Amino acid sequence: MAKKKFNLELALYTAINNQIVSEGTNMLGAFRDVLTDLMHIAHNQGIEFKSRLKAAEEVYTEERATCEDCGKKLQQDKGNNFTLCTKCQNNYPD
Ligand SMILES: [Zn+2]
C-alpha cells in the first residue's frame, strides 16, 4: 500500500481547529497562535522569521499567479519561472 503524501496545509488547518476548540478562541486568535509558535520555533532554531515570511510571500505570489487576460492559473516550470498561459498564449513574465 502506497504511503499517503503529507499535506502541510491540511495539518495546519487541523492544528488551527484544534487550537480553536482547546483554547476557546476563534479563527483569528488561533491563526495568531500558530504564527506566534512559528516565531518561537524560528527563534529556537536560529532562523530569522522575517526573512522566511518574505520568502513565503514570494512563493505564495507565484503559486497564486494567474493570466491577466483570462484568469487561468499559470503553471510554473522547475526554475519557478512563470510559463505561458496555455489558454491565450500570454507569456509570463514578459
Ligand atoms: Zn490566459
PDB file of the backbone (N, CA, C, O) and the ligand in Angstrom, with CONECT records:
HET     ZN  A 101       1
ATOM      1  N   MET A   1       0.852  -1.194   0.000  1.00  0.00           N
ATOM      2  CA  MET A   1       0.000   0.000   0.000  1.00  0.00           C
ATOM      3  C   MET A   1       0.886   1.241   0.000  1.00  0.00           C
ATOM      4  O   MET A   1       1.808   1.357   0.807  1.00  0.00           O
ATOM      5  N   ALA A   2       0.596   2.175  -0.919  1.00  0.00           N
ATOM      6  CA  ALA A   2       1.414   3.386  -1.050  1.00  0.00           C
ATOM      7  C   ALA A   2       1.204   4.312   0.146  1.00  0.00           C
ATOM      8  O   ALA A   2       0.090   4.470   0.644  1.00  0.00           O
ATOM      9  N   LYS A   3       2.296   4.913   0.589  1.00  0.00           N
ATOM     10  CA  LYS A   3       2.225   5.844   1.695  1.00  0.00           C
ATOM     11  C   LYS A   3       1.608   7.154   1.212  1.00  0.00           C
ATOM     12  O   LYS A   3       1.998   7.687   0.173  1.00  0.00           O
ATOM     13  N   LYS A   4       0.640   7.667   1.974  1.00  0.00           N
ATOM     14  CA  LYS A   4      -0.034   8.901   1.599  1.00  0.00           C
ATOM     15  C   LYS A   4       0.917  10.081   1.817  1.00  0.00           C
ATOM     16  O   LYS A   4       1.601  10.164   2.837  1.00  0.00           O
ATOM     17  N   LYS A   5       0.946  10.998   0.830  1.00  0.00           N
ATOM     18  CA  LYS A   5       1.818  12.163   0.912  1.00  0.00           C
ATOM     19  C   LYS A   5       1.351  13.092   2.037  1.00  0.00           C
ATOM     20  O   LYS A   5       0.157  13.354   2.187  1.00  0.00           O
ATOM     21  N   PHE A   6       2.305  13.579   2.816  1.00  0.00           N
ATOM     22  CA  PHE A   6       1.981  14.503   3.898  1.00  0.00           C
ATOM     23  C   PHE A   6       1.451  15.804   3.321  1.00  0.00           C
ATOM     24  O   PHE A   6       2.018  16.332   2.364  1.00  0.00           O
ATOM     25  N   ASN A   7       0.370  16.328   3.889  1.00  0.00           N
ATOM     26  CA  ASN A   7      -0.255  17.569   3.427  1.00  0.00           C
ATOM     27  C   ASN A   7      -0.117  18.609   4.537  1.00  0.00           C
ATOM     28  O   ASN A   7      -0.875  18.593   5.507  1.00  0.00           O
ATOM     29  N   LEU A   8       0.848  19.509   4.391  1.00  0.00           N
ATOM     30  CA  LEU A   8       1.124  20.510   5.426  1.00  0.00           C
ATOM     31  C   LEU A   8      -0.065  21.440   5.635  1.00  0.00           C
ATOM     32  O   LEU A   8      -0.404  21.767   6.773  1.00  0.00           O
ATOM     33  N   GLU A   9      -0.701  21.870   4.543  1.00  0.00           N
ATOM     34  CA  GLU A   9      -1.831  22.793   4.681  1.00  0.00           C
ATOM     35  C   GLU A   9      -2.958  22.145   5.487  1.00  0.00           C
ATOM     36  O   GLU A   9      -3.568  22.795   6.336  1.00  0.00           O
ATOM     37  N   LEU A  10      -3.232  20.876   5.225  1.00  0.00           N
ATOM     38  CA  LEU A  10      -4.270  20.157   5.966  1.00  0.00           C
ATOM     39  C   LEU A  10      -3.874  20.018   7.440  1.00  0.00           C
ATOM     40  O   LEU A  10      -4.713  20.171   8.327  1.00  0.00           O
ATOM     41  N   ALA A  11      -2.599  19.727   7.696  1.00  0.00           N
ATOM     42  CA  ALA A  11      -2.110  19.601   9.075  1.00  0.00           C
ATOM     43  C   ALA A  11      -2.263  20.927   9.812  1.00  0.00           C
ATOM     44  O   ALA A  11      -2.610  20.949  10.993  1.00  0.00           O
ATOM     45  N   LEU A  12      -2.005  22.026   9.119  1.00  0.00           N
ATOM     46  CA  LEU A  12      -2.143  23.342   9.752  1.00  0.00           C
ATOM     47  C   LEU A  12      -3.611  23.680  10.021  1.00  0.00           C
ATOM     48  O   LEU A  12      -3.939  24.250  11.061  1.00  0.00           O
ATOM     49  N   TYR A  13      -4.500  23.323   9.073  1.00  0.00           N
ATOM     50  CA  TYR A  13      -5.938  23.507   9.325  1.00  0.00           C
ATOM     51  C   TYR A  13      -6.357  22.728  10.565  1.00  0.00           C
ATOM     52  O   TYR A  13      -7.104  23.232  11.404  1.00  0.00           O
ATOM     53  N   THR A  14      -5.869  21.497  10.671  1.00  0.00           N
ATOM     54  CA  THR A  14      -6.201  20.658  11.824  1.00  0.00           C
ATOM     55  C   THR A  14      -5.677  21.300  13.106  1.00  0.00           C
ATOM     56  O   THR A  14      -6.387  21.339  14.112  1.00  0.00           O
ATOM     57  N   ALA A  15      -4.440  21.803  13.080  1.00  0.00           N
ATOM     58  CA  ALA A  15      -3.860  22.454  14.259  1.00  0.00           C
ATOM     59  C   ALA A  15      -4.657  23.693  14.646  1.00  0.00           C
ATOM     60  O   ALA A  15      -4.915  23.929  15.826  1.00  0.00           O
ATOM     61  N   ILE A  16      -5.041  24.478  13.657  1.00  0.00           N
ATOM     62  CA  ILE A  16      -5.822  25.692  13.929  1.00  0.00           C
ATOM     63  C   ILE A  16      -7.174  25.326  14.547  1.00  0.00           C
ATOM     64  O   ILE A  16      -7.598  25.932  15.531  1.00  0.00           O
ATOM     65  N   ASN A  17      -7.844  24.333  13.962  1.00  0.00           N
ATOM     66  CA  ASN A  17      -9.146  23.919  14.504  1.00  0.00           C
ATOM     67  C   ASN A  17      -9.006  23.336  15.905  1.00  0.00           C
ATOM     68  O   ASN A  17      -9.862  23.566  16.760  1.00  0.00           O
ATOM     69  N   ASN A  18      -7.935  22.584  16.147  1.00  0.00           N
ATOM     70  CA  ASN A  18      -7.688  22.047  17.491  1.00  0.00           C
ATOM     71  C   ASN A  18      -7.449  23.182  18.482  1.00  0.00           C
ATOM     72  O   ASN A  18      -7.904  23.124  19.624  1.00  0.00           O
ATOM     73  N   GLN A  19      -6.734  24.209  18.042  1.00  0.00           N
ATOM     74  CA  GLN A  19      -6.461  25.358  18.907  1.00  0.00           C
ATOM     75  C   GLN A  19      -7.756  26.102  19.237  1.00  0.00           C
ATOM     76  O   GLN A  19      -7.946  26.545  20.369  1.00  0.00           O
ATOM     77  N   ILE A  20      -8.643  26.239  18.253  1.00  0.00           N
ATOM     78  CA  ILE A  20      -9.940  26.894  18.478  1.00  0.00           C
ATOM     79  C   ILE A  20     -10.717  26.159  19.562  1.00  0.00           C
ATOM     80  O   ILE A  20     -11.248  26.780  20.483  1.00  0.00           O
ATOM     81  N   VAL A  21     -10.783  24.826  19.448  1.00  0.00           N
ATOM     82  CA  VAL A  21     -11.534  24.016  20.421  1.00  0.00           C
ATOM     83  C   VAL A  21     -10.844  24.037  21.775  1.00  0.00           C
ATOM     84  O   VAL A  21     -11.495  24.221  22.804  1.00  0.00           O
ATOM     85  N   SER A  22      -9.514  23.846  21.780  1.00  0.00           N
ATOM     86  CA  SER A  22      -8.761  23.730  23.024  1.00  0.00           C
ATOM     87  C   SER A  22      -8.749  25.022  23.833  1.00  0.00           C
ATOM     88  O   SER A  22      -8.885  25.003  25.056  1.00  0.00           O
ATOM     89  N   GLU A  23      -8.583  26.143  23.135  1.00  0.00           N
ATOM     90  CA  GLU A  23      -8.426  27.425  23.822  1.00  0.00           C
ATOM     91  C   GLU A  23      -9.701  28.263  23.821  1.00  0.00           C
ATOM     92  O   GLU A  23      -9.739  29.333  24.427  1.00  0.00           O
ATOM     93  N   GLY A  24     -10.735  27.789  23.151  1.00  0.00           N
ATOM     94  CA  GLY A  24     -11.981  28.547  23.097  1.00  0.00           C
ATOM     95  C   GLY A  24     -11.818  29.872  22.382  1.00  0.00           C
ATOM     96  O   GLY A  24     -12.486  30.854  22.705  1.00  0.00           O
ATOM     97  N   THR A  25     -10.915  29.888  21.394  1.00  0.00           N
ATOM     98  CA  THR A  25     -10.694  31.108  20.627  1.00  0.00           C
ATOM     99  C   THR A  25     -11.391  30.984  19.274  1.00  0.00           C
ATOM    100  O   THR A  25     -12.108  30.015  19.027  1.00  0.00           O
ATOM    101  N   ASN A  26     -11.181  31.952  18.417  1.00  0.00           N
ATOM    102  CA  ASN A  26     -11.774  31.892  17.077  1.00  0.00           C
ATOM    103  C   ASN A  26     -10.658  31.718  16.047  1.00  0.00           C
ATOM    104  O   ASN A  26      -9.491  31.560  16.407  1.00  0.00           O
ATOM    105  N   MET A  27     -11.021  31.748  14.775  1.00  0.00           N
ATOM    106  CA  MET A  27     -10.050  31.534  13.700  1.00  0.00           C
ATOM    107  C   MET A  27      -8.913  32.554  13.774  1.00  0.00           C
ATOM    108  O   MET A  27      -7.745  32.198  13.618  1.00  0.00           O
ATOM    109  N   LEU A  28      -9.256  33.818  14.011  1.00  0.00           N
ATOM    110  CA  LEU A  28      -8.214  34.849  14.053  1.00  0.00           C
ATOM    111  C   LEU A  28      -7.251  34.623  15.217  1.00  0.00           C
ATOM    112  O   LEU A  28      -6.038  34.771  15.069  1.00  0.00           O
ATOM    113  N   GLY A  29      -7.803  34.263  16.375  1.00  0.00           N
ATOM    114  CA  GLY A  29      -6.962  34.009  17.536  1.00  0.00           C
ATOM    115  C   GLY A  29      -6.081  32.785  17.341  1.00  0.00           C
ATOM    116  O   GLY A  29      -4.899  32.801  17.686  1.00  0.00           O
ATOM    117  N   ALA A  30      -6.657  31.731  16.791  1.00  0.00           N
ATOM    118  CA  ALA A  30      -5.889  30.512  16.550  1.00  0.00           C
ATOM    119  C   ALA A  30      -4.802  30.742  15.502  1.00  0.00           C
ATOM    120  O   ALA A  30      -3.698  30.210  15.615  1.00  0.00           O
ATOM    121  N   PHE A  31      -5.119  31.528  14.496  1.00  0.00           N
ATOM    122  CA  PHE A  31      -4.144  31.858  13.448  1.00  0.00           C
ATOM    123  C   PHE A  31      -2.968  32.629  14.058  1.00  0.00           C
ATOM    124  O   PHE A  31      -1.806  32.361  13.753  1.00  0.00           O
ATOM    125  N   ARG A  32      -3.295  33.587  14.920  1.00  0.00           N
ATOM    126  CA  ARG A  32      -2.244  34.335  15.620  1.00  0.00           C
ATOM    127  C   ARG A  32      -1.387  33.392  16.447  1.00  0.00           C
ATOM    128  O   ARG A  32      -0.165  33.534  16.473  1.00  0.00           O
ATOM    129  N   ASP A  33      -2.006  32.429  17.126  1.00  0.00           N
ATOM    130  CA  ASP A  33      -1.262  31.484  17.963  1.00  0.00           C
ATOM    131  C   ASP A  33      -0.299  30.634  17.125  1.00  0.00           C
ATOM    132  O   ASP A  33       0.832  30.379  17.538  1.00  0.00           O
ATOM    133  N   VAL A  34      -0.756  30.199  15.947  1.00  0.00           N
ATOM    134  CA  VAL A  34       0.123  29.415  15.063  1.00  0.00           C
ATOM    135  C   VAL A  34       1.334  30.253  14.648  1.00  0.00           C
ATOM    136  O   VAL A  34       2.468  29.776  14.683  1.00  0.00           O
ATOM    137  N   LEU A  35       1.085  31.497  14.258  1.00  0.00           N
ATOM    138  CA  LEU A  35       2.192  32.377  13.860  1.00  0.00           C
ATOM    139  C   LEU A  35       3.140  32.639  15.028  1.00  0.00           C
ATOM    140  O   LEU A  35       4.359  32.660  14.858  1.00  0.00           O
ATOM    141  N   THR A  36       2.569  32.837  16.210  1.00  0.00           N
ATOM    142  CA  THR A  36       3.392  33.070  17.402  1.00  0.00           C
ATOM    143  C   THR A  36       4.292  31.875  17.676  1.00  0.00           C
ATOM    144  O   THR A  36       5.479  32.038  17.960  1.00  0.00           O
ATOM    145  N   ASP A  37       3.724  30.666  17.589  1.00  0.00           N
ATOM    146  CA  ASP A  37       4.533  29.469  17.841  1.00  0.00           C
ATOM    147  C   ASP A  37       5.576  29.266  16.748  1.00  0.00           C
ATOM    148  O   ASP A  37       6.674  28.789  17.034  1.00  0.00           O
ATOM    149  N   LEU A  38       5.257  29.619  15.498  1.00  0.00           N
ATOM    150  CA  LEU A  38       6.261  29.559  14.428  1.00  0.00           C
ATOM    151  C   LEU A  38       7.415  30.522  14.730  1.00  0.00           C
ATOM    152  O   LEU A  38       8.576  30.220  14.452  1.00  0.00           O
ATOM    153  N   MET A  39       7.080  31.687  15.305  1.00  0.00           N
ATOM    154  CA  MET A  39       8.131  32.645  15.685  1.00  0.00           C
ATOM    155  C   MET A  39       9.011  32.056  16.784  1.00  0.00           C
ATOM    156  O   MET A  39      10.232  32.215  16.757  1.00  0.00           O
ATOM    157  N   HIS A  40       8.392  31.374  17.755  1.00  0.00           N
ATOM    158  CA  HIS A  40       9.177  30.730  18.826  1.00  0.00           C
ATOM    159  C   HIS A  40      10.098  29.654  18.242  1.00  0.00           C
ATOM    160  O   HIS A  40      11.270  29.565  18.607  1.00  0.00           O
ATOM    161  N   ILE A  41       9.557  28.843  17.338  1.00  0.00           N
ATOM    162  CA  ILE A  41      10.356  27.770  16.725  1.00  0.00           C
ATOM    163  C   ILE A  41      11.518  28.377  15.942  1.00  0.00           C
ATOM    164  O   ILE A  41      12.650  27.902  16.031  1.00  0.00           O
ATOM    165  N   ALA A  42      11.230  29.435  15.173  1.00  0.00           N
ATOM    166  CA  ALA A  42      12.292  30.097  14.402  1.00  0.00           C
ATOM    167  C   ALA A  42      13.389  30.603  15.334  1.00  0.00           C
ATOM    168  O   ALA A  42      14.576  30.395  15.080  1.00  0.00           O
ATOM    169  N   HIS A  43      12.984  31.266  16.407  1.00  0.00           N
ATOM    170  CA  HIS A  43      13.966  31.784  17.367  1.00  0.00           C
ATOM    171  C   HIS A  43      14.819  30.650  17.940  1.00  0.00           C
ATOM    172  O   HIS A  43      16.044  30.755  18.006  1.00  0.00           O
ATOM    173  N   ASN A  44      14.159  29.572  18.350  1.00  0.00           N
ATOM    174  CA  ASN A  44      14.879  28.444  18.956  1.00  0.00           C
ATOM    175  C   ASN A  44      15.814  27.754  17.973  1.00  0.00           C
ATOM    176  O   ASN A  44      16.808  27.145  18.371  1.00  0.00           O
ATOM    177  N   GLN A  45      15.488  27.853  16.680  1.00  0.00           N
ATOM    178  CA  GLN A  45      16.319  27.215  15.647  1.00  0.00           C
ATOM    179  C   GLN A  45      17.317  28.188  15.025  1.00  0.00           C
ATOM    180  O   GLN A  45      18.059  27.813  14.118  1.00  0.00           O
ATOM    181  N   GLY A  46      17.343  29.421  15.499  1.00  0.00           N
ATOM    182  CA  GLY A  46      18.273  30.408  14.953  1.00  0.00           C
ATOM    183  C   GLY A  46      17.903  30.871  13.554  1.00  0.00           C
ATOM    184  O   GLY A  46      18.767  31.258  12.768  1.00  0.00           O
ATOM    185  N   ILE A  47      16.599  30.828  13.246  1.00  0.00           N
ATOM    186  CA  ILE A  47      16.102  31.225  11.928  1.00  0.00           C
ATOM    187  C   ILE A  47      15.499  32.622  12.033  1.00  0.00           C
ATOM    188  O   ILE A  47      14.743  32.911  12.960  1.00  0.00           O
ATOM    189  N   GLU A  48      15.838  33.487  11.076  1.00  0.00           N
ATOM    190  CA  GLU A  48      15.273  34.836  11.053  1.00  0.00           C
ATOM    191  C   GLU A  48      13.860  34.763  10.475  1.00  0.00           C
ATOM    192  O   GLU A  48      13.686  34.564   9.273  1.00  0.00           O
ATOM    193  N   PHE A  49      12.855  34.925  11.337  1.00  0.00           N
ATOM    194  CA  PHE A  49      11.456  34.739  10.928  1.00  0.00           C
ATOM    195  C   PHE A  49      11.059  35.676   9.794  1.00  0.00           C
ATOM    196  O   PHE A  49      10.407  35.248   8.841  1.00  0.00           O
ATOM    197  N   LYS A  50      11.441  36.946   9.883  1.00  0.00           N
ATOM    198  CA  LYS A  50      11.002  37.916   8.872  1.00  0.00           C
ATOM    199  C   LYS A  50      11.512  37.559   7.483  1.00  0.00           C
ATOM    200  O   LYS A  50      10.801  37.774   6.502  1.00  0.00           O
ATOM    201  N   SER A  51      12.715  37.024   7.374  1.00  0.00           N
ATOM    202  CA  SER A  51      13.232  36.642   6.060  1.00  0.00           C
ATOM    203  C   SER A  51      12.468  35.437   5.514  1.00  0.00           C
ATOM    204  O   SER A  51      12.252  35.340   4.305  1.00  0.00           O
ATOM    205  N   ARG A  52      12.053  34.510   6.398  1.00  0.00           N
ATOM    206  CA  ARG A  52      11.259  33.350   5.970  1.00  0.00           C
ATOM    207  C   ARG A  52       9.862  33.797   5.571  1.00  0.00           C
ATOM    208  O   ARG A  52       9.278  33.249   4.636  1.00  0.00           O
ATOM    209  N   LEU A  53       9.316  34.799   6.278  1.00  0.00           N
ATOM    210  CA  LEU A  53       7.999  35.328   5.930  1.00  0.00           C
ATOM    211  C   LEU A  53       8.038  35.985   4.549  1.00  0.00           C
ATOM    212  O   LEU A  53       7.120  35.808   3.749  1.00  0.00           O
ATOM    213  N   LYS A  54       9.104  36.745   4.271  1.00  0.00           N
ATOM    214  CA  LYS A  54       9.252  37.375   2.966  1.00  0.00           C
ATOM    215  C   LYS A  54       9.368  36.312   1.866  1.00  0.00           C
ATOM    216  O   LYS A  54       8.761  36.445   0.804  1.00  0.00           O
ATOM    217  N   ALA A  55      10.151  35.255   2.127  1.00  0.00           N
ATOM    218  CA  ALA A  55      10.298  34.168   1.151  1.00  0.00           C
ATOM    219  C   ALA A  55       8.954  33.480   0.922  1.00  0.00           C
ATOM    220  O   ALA A  55       8.622  33.129  -0.210  1.00  0.00           O
ATOM    221  N   ALA A  56       8.184  33.288   1.989  1.00  0.00           N
ATOM    222  CA  ALA A  56       6.871  32.649   1.867  1.00  0.00           C
ATOM    223  C   ALA A  56       5.918  33.511   1.044  1.00  0.00           C
ATOM    224  O   ALA A  56       5.141  32.989   0.245  1.00  0.00           O
ATOM    225  N   GLU A  57       5.975  34.833   1.237  1.00  0.00           N
ATOM    226  CA  GLU A  57       5.124  35.735   0.458  1.00  0.00           C
ATOM    227  C   GLU A  57       5.457  35.647  -1.027  1.00  0.00           C
ATOM    228  O   GLU A  57       4.564  35.707  -1.872  1.00  0.00           O
ATOM    229  N   GLU A  58       6.743  35.503  -1.344  1.00  0.00           N
ATOM    230  CA  GLU A  58       7.154  35.370  -2.749  1.00  0.00           C
ATOM    231  C   GLU A  58       6.621  34.074  -3.353  1.00  0.00           C
ATOM    232  O   GLU A  58       6.114  34.074  -4.474  1.00  0.00           O
ATOM    233  N   VAL A  59       6.733  32.965  -2.612  1.00  0.00           N
ATOM    234  CA  VAL A  59       6.234  31.675  -3.099  1.00  0.00           C
ATOM    235  C   VAL A  59       4.720  31.728  -3.256  1.00  0.00           C
ATOM    236  O   VAL A  59       4.173  31.234  -4.243  1.00  0.00           O
ATOM    237  N   TYR A  60       4.041  32.333  -2.272  1.00  0.00           N
ATOM    238  CA  TYR A  60       2.580  32.439  -2.326  1.00  0.00           C
ATOM    239  C   TYR A  60       2.142  33.210  -3.573  1.00  0.00           C
ATOM    240  O   TYR A  60       1.216  32.801  -4.273  1.00  0.00           O
ATOM    241  N   THR A  61       2.825  34.344  -3.844  1.00  0.00           N
ATOM    242  CA  THR A  61       2.505  35.155  -5.022  1.00  0.00           C
ATOM    243  C   THR A  61       2.679  34.343  -6.300  1.00  0.00           C
ATOM    244  O   THR A  61       1.847  34.412  -7.205  1.00  0.00           O
ATOM    245  N   GLU A  62       3.757  33.579  -6.371  1.00  0.00           N
ATOM    246  CA  GLU A  62       3.993  32.729  -7.549  1.00  0.00           C
ATOM    247  C   GLU A  62       2.907  31.659  -7.672  1.00  0.00           C
ATOM    248  O   GLU A  62       2.410  31.392  -8.766  1.00  0.00           O
ATOM    249  N   GLU A  63       2.545  31.051  -6.543  1.00  0.00           N
ATOM    250  CA  GLU A  63       1.546  29.979  -6.575  1.00  0.00           C
ATOM    251  C   GLU A  63       0.159  30.493  -6.939  1.00  0.00           C
ATOM    252  O   GLU A  63      -0.658  29.749  -7.481  1.00  0.00           O
ATOM    253  N   ARG A  64      -0.109  31.762  -6.645  1.00  0.00           N
ATOM    254  CA  ARG A  64      -1.424  32.338  -6.936  1.00  0.00           C
ATOM    255  C   ARG A  64      -1.483  33.050  -8.276  1.00  0.00           C
ATOM    256  O   ARG A  64      -2.533  33.582  -8.636  1.00  0.00           O
ATOM    257  N   ALA A  65      -0.376  33.078  -9.032  1.00  0.00           N
ATOM    258  CA  ALA A  65      -0.308  33.841 -10.279  1.00  0.00           C
ATOM    259  C   ALA A  65      -1.328  33.332 -11.292  1.00  0.00           C
ATOM    260  O   ALA A  65      -1.480  32.129 -11.504  1.00  0.00           O
ATOM    261  N   THR A  66      -2.017  34.283 -11.909  1.00  0.00           N
ATOM    262  CA  THR A  66      -2.997  33.951 -12.939  1.00  0.00           C
ATOM    263  C   THR A  66      -2.771  34.833 -14.160  1.00  0.00           C
ATOM    264  O   THR A  66      -2.154  35.894 -14.070  1.00  0.00           O
ATOM    265  N   CYS A  67      -3.268  34.390 -15.274  1.00  0.00           N
ATOM    266  CA  CYS A  67      -3.180  35.146 -16.518  1.00  0.00           C
ATOM    267  C   CYS A  67      -3.994  36.441 -16.386  1.00  0.00           C
ATOM    268  O   CYS A  67      -5.125  36.430 -15.901  1.00  0.00           O
ATOM    269  N   GLU A  68      -3.398  37.550 -16.825  1.00  0.00           N
ATOM    270  CA  GLU A  68      -4.094  38.842 -16.723  1.00  0.00           C
ATOM    271  C   GLU A  68      -5.301  38.926 -17.649  1.00  0.00           C
ATOM    272  O   GLU A  68      -6.236  39.677 -17.372  1.00  0.00           O
ATOM    273  N   ASP A  69      -5.297  38.175 -18.732  1.00  0.00           N
ATOM    274  CA  ASP A  69      -6.393  38.247 -19.700  1.00  0.00           C
ATOM    275  C   ASP A  69      -7.535  37.284 -19.403  1.00  0.00           C
ATOM    276  O   ASP A  69      -8.704  37.663 -19.475  1.00  0.00           O
ATOM    277  N   CYS A  70      -7.201  36.035 -19.068  1.00  0.00           N
ATOM    278  CA  CYS A  70      -8.276  35.045 -18.920  1.00  0.00           C
ATOM    279  C   CYS A  70      -8.444  34.548 -17.478  1.00  0.00           C
ATOM    280  O   CYS A  70      -9.435  33.888 -17.164  1.00  0.00           O
ATOM    281  N   GLY A  71      -7.480  34.861 -16.603  1.00  0.00           N
ATOM    282  CA  GLY A  71      -7.600  34.448 -15.206  1.00  0.00           C
ATOM    283  C   GLY A  71      -7.182  33.017 -14.935  1.00  0.00           C
ATOM    284  O   GLY A  71      -7.276  32.549 -13.801  1.00  0.00           O
ATOM    285  N   LYS A  72      -6.719  32.310 -15.967  1.00  0.00           N
ATOM    286  CA  LYS A  72      -6.296  30.916 -15.779  1.00  0.00           C
ATOM    287  C   LYS A  72      -5.041  30.868 -14.907  1.00  0.00           C
ATOM    288  O   LYS A  72      -4.139  31.692 -15.054  1.00  0.00           O
ATOM    289  N   LYS A  73      -4.995  29.896 -14.003  1.00  0.00           N
ATOM    290  CA  LYS A  73      -3.831  29.744 -13.128  1.00  0.00           C
ATOM    291  C   LYS A  73      -2.620  29.366 -13.976  1.00  0.00           C
ATOM    292  O   LYS A  73      -2.684  28.465 -14.812  1.00  0.00           O
ATOM    293  N   LEU A  74      -1.504  30.082 -13.739  1.00  0.00           N
ATOM    294  CA  LEU A  74      -0.297  29.802 -14.508  1.00  0.00           C
ATOM    295  C   LEU A  74       0.461  28.638 -13.887  1.00  0.00           C
ATOM    296  O   LEU A  74       0.496  28.478 -12.667  1.00  0.00           O
ATOM    297  N   GLN A  75       1.055  27.845 -14.735  1.00  0.00           N
ATOM    298  CA  GLN A  75       1.886  26.731 -14.287  1.00  0.00           C
ATOM    299  C   GLN A  75       3.329  27.204 -14.221  1.00  0.00           C
ATOM    300  O   GLN A  75       3.745  28.045 -15.017  1.00  0.00           O
ATOM    301  N   GLN A  76       4.098  26.666 -13.274  1.00  0.00           N
ATOM    302  CA  GLN A  76       5.492  27.051 -13.122  1.00  0.00           C
ATOM    303  C   GLN A  76       6.382  25.949 -13.673  1.00  0.00           C
ATOM    304  O   GLN A  76       6.055  24.765 -13.596  1.00  0.00           O
ATOM    305  N   ASP A  77       7.525  26.367 -14.236  1.00  0.00           N
ATOM    306  CA  ASP A  77       8.492  25.352 -14.632  1.00  0.00           C
ATOM    307  C   ASP A  77       9.369  25.022 -13.433  1.00  0.00           C
ATOM    308  O   ASP A  77       9.155  25.565 -12.349  1.00  0.00           O
ATOM    309  N   LYS A  78      10.338  24.156 -13.601  1.00  0.00           N
ATOM    310  CA  LYS A  78      11.144  23.694 -12.465  1.00  0.00           C
ATOM    311  C   LYS A  78      11.965  24.807 -11.841  1.00  0.00           C
ATOM    312  O   LYS A  78      12.343  24.709 -10.673  1.00  0.00           O
ATOM    313  N   GLY A  79      12.254  25.878 -12.602  1.00  0.00           N
ATOM    314  CA  GLY A  79      13.012  27.001 -12.070  1.00  0.00           C
ATOM    315  C   GLY A  79      12.109  28.025 -11.412  1.00  0.00           C
ATOM    316  O   GLY A  79      12.560  29.107 -11.036  1.00  0.00           O
ATOM    317  N   ASN A  80      10.821  27.684 -11.269  1.00  0.00           N
ATOM    318  CA  ASN A  80       9.825  28.573 -10.685  1.00  0.00           C
ATOM    319  C   ASN A  80       9.632  29.860 -11.489  1.00  0.00           C
ATOM    320  O   ASN A  80       9.192  30.872 -10.943  1.00  0.00           O
ATOM    321  N   ASN A  81       9.959  29.825 -12.777  1.00  0.00           N
ATOM    322  CA  ASN A  81       9.645  30.961 -13.641  1.00  0.00           C
ATOM    323  C   ASN A  81       8.283  30.674 -14.268  1.00  0.00           C
ATOM    324  O   ASN A  81       7.966  29.536 -14.614  1.00  0.00           O
ATOM    325  N   PHE A  82       7.501  31.719 -14.404  1.00  0.00           N
ATOM    326  CA  PHE A  82       6.175  31.507 -14.972  1.00  0.00           C
ATOM    327  C   PHE A  82       6.302  31.127 -16.441  1.00  0.00           C
ATOM    328  O   PHE A  82       7.197  31.604 -17.139  1.00  0.00           O
ATOM    329  N   THR A  83       5.425  30.290 -16.894  1.00  0.00           N
ATOM    330  CA  THR A  83       5.394  29.906 -18.293  1.00  0.00           C
ATOM    331  C   THR A  83       4.236  30.619 -18.962  1.00  0.00           C
ATOM    332  O   THR A  83       3.620  31.511 -18.378  1.00  0.00           O
ATOM    333  N   LEU A  84       3.948  30.226 -20.176  1.00  0.00           N
ATOM    334  CA  LEU A  84       2.859  30.897 -20.856  1.00  0.00           C
ATOM    335  C   LEU A  84       1.509  30.366 -20.410  1.00  0.00           C
ATOM    336  O   LEU A  84       1.386  29.249 -19.908  1.00  0.00           O
ATOM    337  N   CYS A  85       0.513  31.193 -20.607  1.00  0.00           N
ATOM    338  CA  CYS A  85      -0.861  30.768 -20.369  1.00  0.00           C
ATOM    339  C   CYS A  85      -1.236  29.810 -21.483  1.00  0.00           C
ATOM    340  O   CYS A  85      -1.149  30.159 -22.660  1.00  0.00           O
ATOM    341  N   THR A  86      -1.650  28.614 -21.123  1.00  0.00           N
ATOM    342  CA  THR A  86      -1.960  27.617 -22.140  1.00  0.00           C
ATOM    343  C   THR A  86      -3.279  27.922 -22.855  1.00  0.00           C
ATOM    344  O   THR A  86      -3.576  27.319 -23.886  1.00  0.00           O
ATOM    345  N   LYS A  87      -4.061  28.843 -22.322  1.00  0.00           N
ATOM    346  CA  LYS A  87      -5.344  29.168 -22.942  1.00  0.00           C
ATOM    347  C   LYS A  87      -5.192  30.277 -23.993  1.00  0.00           C
ATOM    348  O   LYS A  87      -5.664  30.134 -25.121  1.00  0.00           O
ATOM    349  N   CYS A  88      -4.521  31.398 -23.614  1.00  0.00           N
ATOM    350  CA  CYS A  88      -4.443  32.524 -24.561  1.00  0.00           C
ATOM    351  C   CYS A  88      -3.012  32.849 -24.969  1.00  0.00           C
ATOM    352  O   CYS A  88      -2.770  33.861 -25.626  1.00  0.00           O
ATOM    353  N   GLN A  89      -2.060  31.998 -24.586  1.00  0.00           N
ATOM    354  CA  GLN A  89      -0.670  32.075 -25.070  1.00  0.00           C
ATOM    355  C   GLN A  89       0.076  33.322 -24.600  1.00  0.00           C
ATOM    356  O   GLN A  89       1.083  33.687 -25.208  1.00  0.00           O
ATOM    357  N   ASN A  90      -0.384  33.986 -23.539  1.00  0.00           N
ATOM    358  CA  ASN A  90       0.400  35.081 -22.957  1.00  0.00           C
ATOM    359  C   ASN A  90       1.621  34.493 -22.263  1.00  0.00           C
ATOM    360  O   ASN A  90       1.547  33.424 -21.656  1.00  0.00           O
ATOM    361  N   ASN A  91       2.745  35.201 -22.357  1.00  0.00           N
ATOM    362  CA  ASN A  91       3.986  34.739 -21.756  1.00  0.00           C
ATOM    363  C   ASN A  91       4.243  35.501 -20.468  1.00  0.00           C
ATOM    364  O   ASN A  91       4.123  36.726 -20.442  1.00  0.00           O
ATOM    365  N   TYR A  92       4.595  34.800 -19.404  1.00  0.00           N
ATOM    366  CA  TYR A  92       4.881  35.436 -18.116  1.00  0.00           C
ATOM    367  C   TYR A  92       6.228  34.994 -17.597  1.00  0.00           C
ATOM    368  O   TYR A  92       6.572  33.826 -17.780  1.00  0.00           O
ATOM    369  N   PRO A  93       7.021  35.847 -16.957  1.00  0.00           N
ATOM    370  CA  PRO A  93       6.884  37.306 -17.031  1.00  0.00           C
ATOM    371  C   PRO A  93       7.286  37.773 -18.430  1.00  0.00           C
ATOM    372  O   PRO A  93       8.105  37.143 -19.099  1.00  0.00           O
ATOM    373  N   ASP A  94       6.694  38.891 -18.859  1.00  0.00           N
ATOM    374  CA  ASP A  94       7.032  39.385 -20.211  1.00  0.00           C
ATOM    375  C   ASP A  94       7.842  40.653 -20.129  1.00  0.00           C
ATOM    376  O   ASP A  94       8.217  41.214 -21.159  1.00  0.00           O
TER     377      ASP A  94
HETATM  378 ZN    ZN A 101      -4.728  33.485 -20.465  1.00  0.00          ZN2+
END
